[in-house]
Amino acid sequence: MNELTQRALLLANQGFQVFPLEANSKRPLTEHGYKDASDNPAQIHEWFDNQQHHNIGLRLDTKQIVVIDIDHHQHGNGIDVLKQWQRQGMKLVPDYAEQTPHAGLHYFFSSQTVLADTVIVPNIELKTKQIIIAPSRIDGKAYHPIKGRDLVDLSPLPAWLMNKLAGQSSANNWHQDGLYKSWTGQLLDELVTGTEQGQRNIYLTSVLGKLLRTGCDSDTAHILLVFANEHLTPPLPSREINTIFKSILKRDSRRGDKTIGR
């Protein structure tokens, strides 16, 4: 029995539900993604006890678990934000934490309050439905625990962060200064909110069209399109994203030519 199967069975024995992700990926293998998660040993053996090297996804919402996903990459460093919060007395101290293959962090907490996936600040997100978990591997590197041994009896999400999230929710479409959220602000929210599986192509086409209407560079639009796709369950394959991008870019280019010719 391989390491992935052992971990998946251990999680199931503790009452958690898991689901398979593609090898070297966060993309779900099953049609309904995390909604297909199971704690059935036979199903787990079928998914993981093979030579496919599937990664493990953990369903969060059925166990009232949330994850603070802290990115650490060339475009931004959420760990610096953590340090800033700590200096201000706002500490995040999980009972269980993992390091990601690219030096990011996953902090696991419990929450009796039903929360939604959201970007807390740039490079720090709240995950409430699903998460990739150790010993999954990306680019040859594994997710691995750095604190705690299991997900049982997690400490609750800190009150200060709950208050911050509640403030973001109550603000809804309003800025802190009381002004109604701009069209661009609503578009940024749309990038994170996502859509249902059957609407992914329509949603991403719409998002890309709106992005290009902001006047941003095509490279910027492509980066944000990929970002929006990564927040879908499951994401579309990269080749479909590239097809959407090229199609809309070509369409908008034709429109520009017509305008110039008038």
PERABEL-V866550 format. One record per residue. N is the residue number from 1. NEAR is the number of other C-alpha atoms within 10 Angstrom. Layout:
# PERABEL-V866550
n:N near:NEAR
n:N near:NEAR
This chain:
# PERABEL-V866550
n:1 near:9
n:2 near:12
n:3 near:14
n:4 near:22
n:5 near:22
n:6 near:15
n:7 near:18
n:8 near:31
n:9 near:22
n:10 near:15
n:11 near:18
n:12 near:18
n:13 near:13
n:14 near:13
n:15 near:14
n:16 near:20
n:17 near:25
n:18 near:30
n:19 near:27
n:20 near:27
n:21 near:25
n:22 near:16
n:23 near:18
n:24 near:16
n:25 near:16
n:26 near:23
n:27 near:21
n:28 near:23
n:29 near:19
n:30 near:16
n:31 near:11
n:32 near:13
n:33 near:21
n:34 near:25
n:35 near:16
n:36 near:15
n:37 near:20
n:38 near:20
n:39 near:19
n:40 near:13
n:41 near:15
n:42 near:11
n:43 near:14
n:44 near:22
n:45 near:17
n:46 near:11
n:47 near:23
n:48 near:25
n:49 near:19
n:50 near:13
n:51 near:7
n:52 near:10
n:53 near:20
n:54 near:24
n:55 near:28
n:56 near:28
n:57 near:25
n:58 near:23
n:59 near:25
n:60 near:21
n:61 near:19
n:62 near:12
n:63 near:16
n:64 near:18
n:65 near:25
n:66 near:29
n:67 near:24
n:68 near:22
n:69 near:23
n:70 near:25
n:71 near:21
n:72 near:18
n:73 near:13
n:74 near:6
n:75 near:8
n:76 near:13
n:77 near:16
n:78 near:20
n:79 near:18
n:80 near:13
n:81 near:16
n:82 near:16
n:83 near:14
n:84 near:13
n:85 near:13
n:86 near:12
n:87 near:10
n:88 near:9
n:89 near:10
n:90 near:15
n:91 near:15
n:92 near:17
n:93 near:15
n:94 near:20
n:95 near:19
n:96 near:20
n:97 near:22
n:98 near:22
n:99 near:20
n:100 near:24
n:101 near:17
n:102 near:14
n:103 near:13
n:104 near:19
n:105 near:24
n:106 near:28
n:107 near:21
n:108 near:24
n:109 near:23
n:110 near:21
n:111 near:20
n:112 near:11
n:113 near:10
n:114 near:10
n:115 near:19
n:116 near:15
n:117 near:16
n:118 near:18
n:119 near:17
n:120 near:15
n:121 near:11
n:122 near:13
n:123 near:19
n:124 near:23
n:125 near:18
n:126 near:20
n:127 near:21
n:128 near:21
n:129 near:21
n:130 near:23
n:131 near:18
n:132 near:23
n:133 near:23
n:134 near:21
n:135 near:19
n:136 near:26
n:137 near:22
n:138 near:16
n:139 near:10
n:140 near:8
n:141 near:13
n:142 near:19
n:143 near:21
n:144 near:18
n:145 near:18
n:146 near:13
n:147 near:14
n:148 near:13
n:149 near:10
n:150 near:14
n:151 near:18
n:152 near:15
n:153 near:10
n:154 near:18
n:155 near:16
n:156 near:18
n:157 near:22
n:158 near:16
n:159 near:10
n:160 near:13
n:161 near:14
n:162 near:15
n:163 near:11
n:164 near:11
n:165 near:18
n:166 near:13
n:167 near:12
n:168 near:16
n:169 near:14
n:170 near:9
n:171 near:14
n:172 near:11
n:173 near:16
n:174 near:15
n:175 near:13
n:176 near:11
n:177 near:6
n:178 near:9
n:179 near:9
n:180 near:13
n:181 near:14
n:182 near:12
n:183 near:10
n:184 near:12
n:185 near:13
n:186 near:11
n:187 near:15
n:188 near:15
n:189 near:13
n:190 near:14
n:191 near:23
n:192 near:17
n:193 near:15
n:194 near:19
n:195 near:19
n:196 near:11
n:197 near:16
n:198 near:8
n:199 near:10
n:200 near:18
n:201 near:16
n:202 near:11
n:203 near:18
n:204 near:23
n:205 near:17
n:206 near:12
n:207 near:21
n:208 near:21
n:209 near:16
n:210 near:15
n:211 near:22
n:212 near:17
n:213 near:11
n:214 near:12
n:215 near:9
n:216 near:10
n:217 near:10
n:218 near:14
n:219 near:9
n:220 near:11
n:221 near:22
n:222 near:18
n:223 near:11
n:224 near:17
n:225 near:21
n:226 near:18
n:227 near:14
n:228 near:22
n:229 near:24
n:230 near:18
n:231 near:15
n:232 near:20
n:233 near:22
n:234 near:21
n:235 near:20
n:236 near:17
n:237 near:11
n:238 near:11
n:239 near:9
n:240 near:12
n:241 near:19
n:242 near:13
n:243 near:11
n:244 near:18
n:245 near:21
n:246 near:13
n:247 near:13
n:248 near:16
n:249 near:17
n:250 near:12
n:251 near:12
n:252 near:15
n:253 near:12
n:254 near:12
n:255 near:11
n:256 near:11
n:257 near:10
n:258 near:10
n:259 near:9
n:260 near:8
n:261 near:6
n:262 near:5
